[in-house]
């Protein structure tokens, strides 16, 4: 969830019912060498708690040093990413690359536990490929050295994000590994119905939602309603969505600086606008904007049934400018200053 799971995104997920939040994964090397971008990812709002800061890396000593830096940042949990399938990460034994070297996985995890006074958790995949699925062995090993919870994306690295997640492996871990730590399921948890099905079919203790929340922070609220009533609430109206998108954009710009916030927000519009009439037209207009005010003007004056919307004439809803800025929460531990 790099460049997605930042504090503005997490605040919205929290508001709509997420119980535990994770940061973007952070490069251990970036932390050790003092990269501004990596250190900014340590920042969070106090209202996000409970929060896990997630790190990755394939060098044991660098990960150890990074864990000490994360410890100072004060999260509730330190999480190790052994699951990212991206080539530039796995080529250096980071992310899912470590699944080719389980002794090194053990060494890295041990190093983080030794440096942390907080619970250490792990996210990983089933294995490197179908021929090397050793997740039951991995689960036992990780619990044995002190990991407090294990999240498993039910695909191999070779699968990337293709095909269906193999939830049967989550059931096998629960039934055959003998571990007592919480098992968190991940993979294809994209709707309330699918999340509930994962609980029922696998017996996992929790479900991790990633892509399903992009442009849809309401998924957490909808899941809880669905679990209580058996019915999924109606999707948010166009007006409700526009207010939340505007807030997300405003928070992004406050967090990252105006230009970067506007650019990074572009990847969110597809999820927010999916399924609405003229959504593609609005998205095109939003992609052309390079300032916060310009983007807000387009967003808040567009109507779902507008075939030729008139821009920059109607007033913005109250609270989207100075009032919203005044209500922004204060970061718990900000060390870097975004430049507009």
C-alpha positions, -999 to 999 in steps of 0.1 A, spaced: 0 0 0 29 23 -7 18 59 -13 -18 48 -3 -18 39 34 -6 73 46 -21 92 76 -50 109 57 -61 75 42 -57 58 76 -78 85 94 -107 79 71 -105 41 75 -104 46 112 -135 69 111 -154 43 93 -145 14 115 -110 0 110 -98 -16 142 -61 -17 136 -41 5 111 -8 -2 93 15 24 78 29 21 43 59 -3 44 91 16 51 125 7 37 149 -2 65 178 12 44 159 44 40 155 48 77 191 39 85 205 63 59 182 91 69 160 94 38 134 121 43 107 102 26 112 71 48 113 91 80 81 110 71 63 76 68 70 71 105 46 100 113 11 94 125 -18 111 142 -24 101 178 -60 93 170 -49 65 147 -40 42 175 -37 12 177 -12 15 149 15 -8 134 45 7 117 56 -18 90 92 -21 78 110 -42 52 145 -51 42 168 -80 35 199 -70 54 198 -83 90 218 -54 106 200 -27 87 167 -41 97 179 -42 133 189 -5 132 157 4 115 137 -14 143 155 8 169 145 39 150 109 27 147 109 19 184 115 56 192 86 66 169 63 50 194 39 28 175 18 1 192 32 -27 170 62 -32 148 53 -52 117 78 -69 93 68 -71 57 78 -105 43 51 -104 16 57 -77 -9 61 -94 -44 76 -64 -63 108 -72 -81 129 -42 -68 121 -54 -32 125 -91 -36 157 -89 -55 175 -79 -23 157 -105 -1 131 -79 11 94 -86 12 85 -120 -2 121 -125 -14 130 -138 21 108 -168 15 138 -183 -4 159 -181 27 140 -191 58 171 -190 81 175 -154 71 139 -147 78 144 -161 113 175 -139 118 158 -107 107 127 -114 128 149 -122 158 168 -89 154 136 -69 153 123 -86 184 155 -80 202 154 -42 195 117 -37 203 98 -34 236 66 -36 216 48 -65 200 64 -76 167 41 -91 140 48 -104 105 30 -103 72 40 -129 46 28 -151 17 23 -188 13 57 -193 -3 79 -182 -32 61 -205 -56 40 -236 -56 70 -258 -52 82 -240 -21 51 -235 1 63 -240 37 39 -217 54 30 -241 82 67 -245 90 71 -207 88 42 -201 111 56 -224 138 91 -209 135 78 -173 138 57 -181 168 86 -199 184 109 -169 182 83 -145 197 61 -131 169 28 -120 184 6 -123 153 9 -135 117 -8 -121 87 -8 -143 56 -16 -132 20 -30 -165 6 -10 -163 -26 26 -172 -35 51 -146 -47 49 -161 -82 12 -154 -83 17 -117 -75 -19 -106 -74 -32 -129 -101 -58 -156 -98 -78 -162 -66 -63 -162 -32 -61 -198 -19 -80 -195 14 -77 -232 20 -42 -226 31 -54 -203 58 -76 -231 71 -46 -255 70 -25 -231 90 -52 -229 117 -58 -267 118 -23 -281 112 3 -256 125 -7 -257 162 1 -220 166 -17 -201 193 -9 -166 181 -36 -148 161 -38 -156 124 -48 -127 101 -61 -136 67 -54 -115 36 -61 -117 -1 -93 -110 -20 -109 -94 11 -126 -68 -11 -163 -67 -1 -182 -73 32 -195 -106 18 -160 -118 9 -146 -108 43 -173 -127 61 -167 -157 38 -130 -157 48 -139 -157 84 -164 -186 79 -143 -207 55 -109 -204 72 -114 -197 109 -89 -168 109 -89 -145 139 -89 -113 119 -90 -102 83 -66 -76 67 -82 -53 41 -59 -36 16 -70 -30 -19 -106 -32 -9 -103 0 11 -88 21 -17 -114 47 -25 -138 29 -2 -131 36 35 -168 26 41 -159 -10 37 -152 -13 74 -185 2 84 -203 -20 59 -186 -51 71 -197 -45 107 -233 -38 97 -233 -69 75 -220 -91 103 -247 -78 126 -277 -78 102 -268 -99 72 -274 -70 49 -249 -46 33 -258 -9 37 -266 11 6 -235 26 -9 -228 62 1 -246 88 -20 -228 109 -46 -229 139 -22 -214 119 7 -187 106 -15 -178 141 -28 -174 154 8 -151 125 18 -130 128 -14 -127 165 -8 -116 159 28 -91 133 17 -76 156 -9 -74 184 16 -57 162 42 -33 149 15 -22 184 7 -18 194 43 3 162 49 25 162 18 24 197 5 0 209 -22 16 196 -54 25 162 -42 -8 158 -24 -28 166 -56 -7 142 -77 -8 113 -52 -46 117 -48 -51 109 -85 -48 72 -78 -77 73 -54 -104 87 -77 -111 55 -96 -122 37 -64 -142 66 -50 -161 72 -83 -166 37 -95 -201 29 -106 -214 64 -109 -227 80 -140 -202 104 -156 -175 92 -132 -149 88 -160 -156 124 -171 -151 138 -136 -119 117 -132 -105 131 -164 -112 167 -152 -96 159 -118 -65 145 -135 -60 178 -153 -58 198 -120 -25 206 -103 -37 227 -74 -58 219 -44 -82 247 -50 -86 239 -86 -93 202 -78 -118 211 -51 -135 235 -74 -140 208 -100 -150 182 -75 -175 201 -55 -193 217 -85 -196 185 -105 -229 166 -103 -234 130 -112 -259 138 -139 -239 167 -154 -230 160 -190 -214 194 -194 -206 207 -159 -200 244 -153 -168 248 -133 -158 276 -109 -192 293 -104 -210 276 -75 -196 281 -39 -178 253 -21 -195 236 8 -186 251 42 -157 235 60 -136 225 29 -111 254 32 -100 273 63 -124 256 86 -113 222 76 -76 232 80 -83 245 115 -98 211 125 -69 190 113 -54 168 140 -18 173 151 7 146 142 20 127 172 56 127 162 62 147 130 99 152 122 97 165 87 78 194 72 59 190 40 68 217 14 39 231 -6 
